[in-house]
Amino acid sequence: MENKSIKEFSELTASKSPVPGGGGVCANIGALAAALGEMVTNLTIGKSKYISFTDELEDIKKELELIRCNLLACINGDAKAFEPLAKAYAMSKDEEGYYENLEKCLRQAADSPMMILKYCKRIIELDERLAVIGSKLSVSDAATSVMIAHGCLYGAYVNILVNTRLMKDQEYALRMNKEAIEIVDKYSVKALNIFDNICKRLTDNG
């Protein structure tokens, strides 16, 4: 799935095919958010004004590259998690093991967007630092990155909810929902603050 062209991916998303759905799209866009952060490091490293941050920028670059690759892998992971879930939905409720199988599939389907959510959380944390030490000429890309990751928080969250709402084990479901909404609440505010700080930096003539 991650090897498809942008055109192919968008056409498949627009079709009747259930995958890629919201989770896969969040993974794809989240990977682009990470890539924009990488761009900031690449455009900053080597500039004399930011030479004291070289080691830190190299570390951020490596981590964002890993996150980008992991998010691309999540596109397939999200699609693969849906396949057994779709089969579970098609089973008769009277069939032996129906509820146990469905519960297992729901957990797997919720795990993928939770992973995407956590990767986007980390992108926001790294963008927060790039907002300070990134080149002023490229820091707008960090602002774009952080707002893309901000949107992906919500997309991943709702794709967790669509699975946890059907779980029989509501204690597990509520625990997962709580962890997810705490991340969304905290990092959505953080992302907006980072964006505002970058805009102030770009309008500061000092």
C-alpha positions in Angstrom: 0.0 0.0 0.0 2.8 2.5 0.9 4.4 1.9 -2.5 1.5 3.3 -4.4 1.9 6.7 -6.0 0.1 9.7 -4.5 -2.4 9.6 -7.4 -3.0 5.8 -6.9 -3.4 6.2 -3.1 -5.8 9.1 -3.4 -7.9 7.3 -6.0 -8.0 4.1 -3.9 -9.0 6.2 -0.8 -11.8 7.8 -2.8 -13.1 4.4 -4.0 -15.5 2.0 -2.3 -12.6 0.0 -1.0 -12.6 0.0 2.8 -8.8 0.5 2.8 -7.0 2.8 3.0 -9.4 4.4 5.4 -8.9 7.1 8.0 -6.2 5.2 9.8 -4.1 4.6 6.7 -4.6 8.2 5.5 -3.4 9.5 8.9 -0.3 7.3 8.7 0.4 8.6 5.2 -0.1 12.2 6.1 1.8 11.8 9.4 4.8 10.4 7.5 4.7 13.7 5.5 4.6 15.7 8.7 7.8 13.8 9.8 9.3 14.4 6.4 8.8 18.2 6.7 10.5 18.1 10.1 13.4 16.3 8.4 13.5 19.0 5.8 14.0 21.6 8.5 17.0 19.7 9.9 18.5 19.3 6.5 18.1 23.0 5.7 19.5 24.0 9.1 22.5 21.7 9.5 25.7 23.3 8.2 24.5 26.9 8.6 27.0 28.9 10.7 24.3 30.6 12.8 23.0 27.2 14.0 26.4 25.3 14.2 26.1 24.8 18.0 22.9 22.8 17.4 24.4 20.4 14.9 24.5 17.3 17.1 21.0 17.9 18.3 19.7 18.5 14.8 21.3 15.3 13.6 19.6 13.3 16.4 16.2 14.9 15.6 16.8 14.1 11.9 17.5 10.4 12.6 14.5 10.1 14.8 12.1 11.8 12.4 13.4 9.5 9.6 12.6 6.5 11.7 9.1 7.8 12.6 8.5 8.5 8.9 9.4 5.0 7.9 7.4 3.5 10.8 4.3 5.5 9.8 4.6 4.4 6.2 4.6 0.8 7.5 1.5 1.6 9.5 -0.4 2.2 6.2 -0.1 -1.5 5.5 -0.5 -2.4 9.2 -3.8 -0.6 9.4 -5.1 -2.3 6.2 -4.0 -5.7 7.4 -5.7 -5.2 10.8 -9.0 -4.5 8.9 -9.0 -7.7 6.9 -9.7 -10.1 9.9 -12.1 -7.6 11.4 -14.1 -7.6 8.2 -14.2 -11.4 8.2 -15.3 -11.3 11.9 -18.2 -9.0 11.1 -19.3 -11.4 8.4 -19.4 -14.4 10.8 -22.7 -15.5 12.2 -23.2 -14.5 15.9 -24.2 -18.0 16.6 -20.9 -19.4 15.3 -18.6 -20.8 18.0 -16.0 -18.3 19.1 -17.7 -15.4 17.4 -17.4 -12.9 20.2 -13.9 -13.9 21.2 -12.7 -13.6 17.6 -14.4 -10.2 17.2 -12.9 -8.9 20.4 -9.4 -9.9 19.3 -9.9 -8.3 15.9 -11.2 -5.1 17.5 -8.2 -4.8 19.7 -5.8 -5.3 16.7 -7.7 -2.7 14.7 -7.5 -0.2 17.5 -3.8 -0.8 18.1 -2.8 0.6 14.7 -4.4 4.1 15.1 -3.0 4.2 18.7 0.4 3.6 17.3 -0.1 6.4 14.7 -1.4 8.7 17.5 1.8 8.2 19.5 4.1 8.7 16.5 2.3 12.0 15.7 2.6 13.0 19.4 6.4 12.6 19.0 6.5 14.6 15.8 4.9 17.5 17.7 7.5 17.2 20.5 10.3 17.3 17.9 8.7 20.2 16.0 8.6 22.1 19.3 12.4 22.0 19.4 12.8 22.7 15.7 10.6 25.8 16.2 13.5 27.2 18.3 16.6 25.8 16.7 15.5 25.4 13.1 16.6 27.9 10.4 14.2 30.9 10.2 14.2 30.4 6.5 12.7 26.8 6.9 10.9 27.0 10.2 7.6 27.5 8.3 7.9 23.8 7.3 8.0 22.9 11.0 4.8 24.9 11.4 3.2 23.0 8.6 4.5 19.8 10.0 3.0 20.4 13.5 -0.4 21.3 12.1 -0.5 18.2 10.0 0.4 16.1 13.0 -2.3 18.1 14.9 -5.0 17.0 12.5 -3.7 13.4 12.5 -4.2 13.3 16.3 -7.9 13.6 15.8 -8.1 11.2 12.9 -6.2 8.5 14.8 -8.3 9.1 17.9 -11.7 8.6 16.1 -10.3 5.5 14.5 -9.6 4.2 18.0 -13.1 5.0 19.1 -14.8 3.3 16.2 -13.3 0.0 17.4 -13.3 0.4 21.2 -17.1 1.2 21.2 -17.8 -2.4 20.1 -15.6 -4.1 22.6 -17.2 -6.4 25.2 -14.3 -5.7 27.5 -15.3 -2.1 28.3 -12.7 -1.8 31.0 -10.0 -2.3 28.4 -11.9 0.0 26.0 -12.2 2.8 28.5 -8.6 2.5 29.4 -7.5 2.8 25.8 -9.9 5.7 25.2 -8.6 7.5 28.3 -5.0 7.1 27.1 -5.8 8.4 23.7 -7.9 11.4 24.7 -5.2 12.5 27.2 -2.7 12.6 24.3 -5.1 14.4 22.1 -6.0 17.0 24.7 -2.4 17.7 25.7 -0.8 17.6 22.3 -3.5 19.5 20.3 -2.9 22.5 22.6 0.9 22.1 22.4 0.7 21.9 18.6 -1.3 25.2 18.4 1.1 26.9 20.7 4.1 25.8 18.6 2.4 27.1 15.5 1.7 30.4 17.1 5.3 30.7 18.4 6.6 30.0 14.9 4.3 32.7 13.4 5.6 35.2 16.1 9.2 34.2 15.3 8.5 34.9 11.6 6.9 38.2 12.2 9.6 39.4 14.7 11.9 41.8 12.9 14.5 41.6 15.6 
